[in-house]
Amino acid sequence: MDKIGLFGTGAVGRTIGTKMVELGYEVMMGSRTANNPKALDWAMNYNKAANGTFEDVAKWADIIFNCTKGEVALDVLRMAGLENLKGKIIIDISNPLDSSKGSPVPLIENYVNTNSLGEEIQRLVPEGLIVKSLNMVNCDVMVNPGTCGGEATMFVAGDNEDAKQKVTQILQQFGWKDIIDLGDMTGARGMEMILPLWLKTWGATKGYHFAFKIVRPNQH
């Protein structure tokens, strides 16, 4: 069974890490320091969980979930050691939100329309197997899509077909049934630009357990 790494100690990283442990995987949560309190506290609760630095995770894991904020994602990958990420599947959940601009939080200008954070990550780690997914839903919905009250759609995008297939299998383990492959990593542009709509929907509905559904003919 693949060893699962996590970049990030926030709610997303902890939620995904817990789900992966429940599914039987060994999981290591990474942060800037080996003694990060959130990572230590999380790892102590599970037999198959551990924690370490970003570099520790990059060297150890087969598949890594990037659960960091988009504005620091590239720096985190550099801290992990780019040479340690060669041949690794990296599931990029981050969003290029510029929190310095106040509310409503806009996307980072260099990562929209003709570019995306997913593409920037692939350029930074050219020998990494980057797959964009899960970035347009709350972390509870990521690992349990039924919490949104219906069968929603999830997307994947990436340049490597085998990596996308492996990520699709993990999504299915999470409970996702309707998964659409958007093609190469340019598909991350649309996925990331869903975030402004997600944020507005959150504000309008006063809740975050929702997702989007692509309704189409001859749906399987």
C-alpha positions in Angstrom: 0.0 0.0 0.0 1.3 3.5 -0.9 2.7 5.7 1.8 0.8 8.9 2.1 2.4 12.3 2.9 0.8 15.6 3.8 2.1 19.1 3.3 0.2 21.3 5.8 -1.1 21.0 9.3 -4.4 22.9 8.9 -7.9 21.5 8.8 -7.5 20.2 5.2 -4.3 18.3 6.0 -5.7 16.9 9.3 -9.0 15.8 7.7 -7.4 14.1 4.7 -4.7 12.5 6.9 -7.3 11.1 9.3 -9.3 9.7 6.3 -6.3 8.0 4.8 -5.4 6.4 8.2 -8.9 5.2 8.5 -8.5 3.6 5.0 -5.5 1.7 6.2 -2.7 3.8 4.8 0.5 4.9 6.7 0.5 8.7 6.8 3.1 11.3 7.6 2.2 15.0 8.2 4.8 17.5 7.2 5.5 21.1 8.4 8.3 23.5 8.6 9.7 22.0 11.8 9.7 18.4 13.1 8.1 19.5 16.4 5.1 21.4 15.0 2.4 21.2 17.8 -0.5 20.6 15.4 1.3 17.8 13.6 2.5 16.2 16.8 -1.0 16.3 18.4 -2.5 14.8 15.2 0.0 12.0 14.9 -0.3 10.9 18.5 -3.9 9.9 17.9 -3.2 7.2 15.3 -1.1 4.1 15.1 -0.2 4.5 11.4 0.5 8.3 11.7 3.7 10.2 12.0 5.0 13.7 11.6 8.2 15.4 10.4 9.5 18.2 8.2 8.4 18.8 4.6 11.7 17.3 3.6 11.1 14.2 5.7 7.7 13.7 4.1 9.1 14.2 0.5 11.7 11.5 1.0 9.4 9.0 2.7 6.0 9.2 0.9 4.9 7.7 -2.4 1.9 10.1 -2.8 1.8 13.6 -1.3 -1.3 15.8 -0.7 -0.3 19.5 -1.0 -2.7 21.0 1.5 -0.9 24.3 1.9 -2.1 27.8 1.1 -1.5 28.7 -2.5 0.5 31.8 -1.7 3.2 29.6 0.0 2.8 26.3 -1.9 5.9 26.9 -4.1 8.1 27.8 -1.1 6.9 24.6 0.7 7.9 22.5 -2.3 11.3 24.1 -2.3 11.7 23.4 1.4 10.8 19.8 0.8 13.7 19.5 -1.7 12.7 19.4 -5.4 15.0 16.4 -5.9 13.0 14.5 -3.3 9.8 15.0 -5.4 11.0 13.3 -8.6 8.6 10.6 -9.6 6.2 11.3 -6.7 2.5 11.8 -7.2 1.5 15.2 -5.7 -2.2 15.8 -5.3 -2.5 19.6 -5.4 -5.4 20.9 -3.4 -4.1 24.4 -3.0 -5.8 27.5 -4.3 -4.0 30.7 -5.5 -5.9 33.0 -3.1 -4.2 36.3 -2.2 -5.2 36.8 1.4 -3.3 40.1 1.6 -6.0 41.8 -0.5 -8.8 41.5 2.1 -12.4 40.3 1.4 -13.6 39.0 -0.9 -10.3 37.2 -1.3 -9.2 37.4 -5.0 -7.0 35.0 -6.9 -3.4 35.8 -7.4 -3.3 37.7 -10.7 -0.4 35.7 -12.3 -2.3 32.4 -11.8 -5.5 33.1 -13.7 -6.9 32.7 -17.2 -3.7 31.7 -19.1 -1.9 30.1 -16.1 -2.7 28.4 -12.8 -1.0 27.4 -9.6 -1.1 23.8 -10.6 0.9 24.6 -13.8 3.4 26.6 -11.7 3.9 23.6 -9.5 4.4 21.3 -12.4 7.0 23.7 -13.9 8.8 23.8 -10.5 8.8 20.0 -10.2 9.0 18.9 -13.9 9.7 15.3 -12.9 6.9 15.3 -10.3 3.5 13.7 -11.2 1.2 16.6 -10.3 -2.6 16.1 -10.3 -5.0 18.9 -9.4 -8.2 17.8 -7.6 -10.4 18.5 -4.5 -9.6 22.2 -4.4 -13.2 23.4 -5.0 -14.9 21.8 -1.9 -14.7 22.0 1.9 -12.4 19.4 3.5 -15.3 17.5 5.0 -16.8 17.1 1.6 -13.4 16.1 0.1 -13.3 12.9 2.1 -17.1 12.3 2.4 -18.9 13.8 -0.6 -22.2 12.6 0.9 -22.1 15.5 3.4 -23.2 17.8 0.6 -26.5 16.1 0.4 -26.3 14.6 -3.1 -24.0 13.1 -5.7 -21.6 15.9 -6.7 -18.9 16.0 -9.4 -15.2 16.0 -8.8 -12.5 16.9 -11.4 -8.9 15.8 -12.0 -6.3 17.4 -14.2 -2.7 16.5 -14.9 -0.2 15.6 -17.5 0.4 12.0 -16.4 -2.4 9.5 -17.1 -1.2 6.9 -14.7 -1.0 9.4 -11.9 -4.5 10.6 -12.6 -5.8 7.0 -12.5 -4.2 6.5 -9.1 -5.7 9.7 -7.8 -9.1 8.7 -9.2 -8.9 5.5 -7.2 -8.2 7.5 -4.0 -11.2 9.7 -4.8 -13.4 6.7 -5.2 -12.2 5.5 -1.8 -13.4 8.8 -0.5 -16.8 8.2 -2.0 -16.7 10.2 -5.2 -18.5 8.5 -8.0 -18.8 11.2 -10.7 -15.3 12.1 -11.6 -14.4 14.1 -14.8 -10.9 14.1 -16.2 -10.3 17.6 -17.6 -7.1 16.6 -19.4 -3.7 18.0 -19.0 -2.6 20.5 -16.3 -4.2 23.4 -18.1 -7.4 22.0 -16.7 -6.3 23.4 -13.3 -7.1 26.9 -14.6 -10.9 26.3 -14.5 -10.7 24.3 -11.3 -9.0 27.1 -9.5 -11.2 29.8 -10.9 -14.2 28.0 -9.4 -13.0 29.3 -6.0 -14.5 32.8 -6.3 -17.9 31.2 -7.1 -17.4 28.8 -4.1 -16.7 31.7 -1.8 -19.7 33.6 -2.9 -21.9 30.5 -2.6 -20.6 30.0 0.9 -21.6 33.6 1.8 -25.0 33.3 0.2 -26.0 30.0 1.8 -24.2 30.5 5.1 -22.9 26.9 4.9 -19.9 25.1 3.4 -21.1 21.5 3.0 -21.9 21.9 -0.7 -20.4 20.9 -4.0 -21.0 21.4 -7.7 -22.7 18.9 -10.1 -22.2 18.7 -13.8 -25.6 17.6 -15.2 -25.3 16.0 -18.7 -27.0 13.6 -21.1 -26.3 9.9 -20.9 -24.8 10.3 -17.5 -23.5 7.0 -16.1 
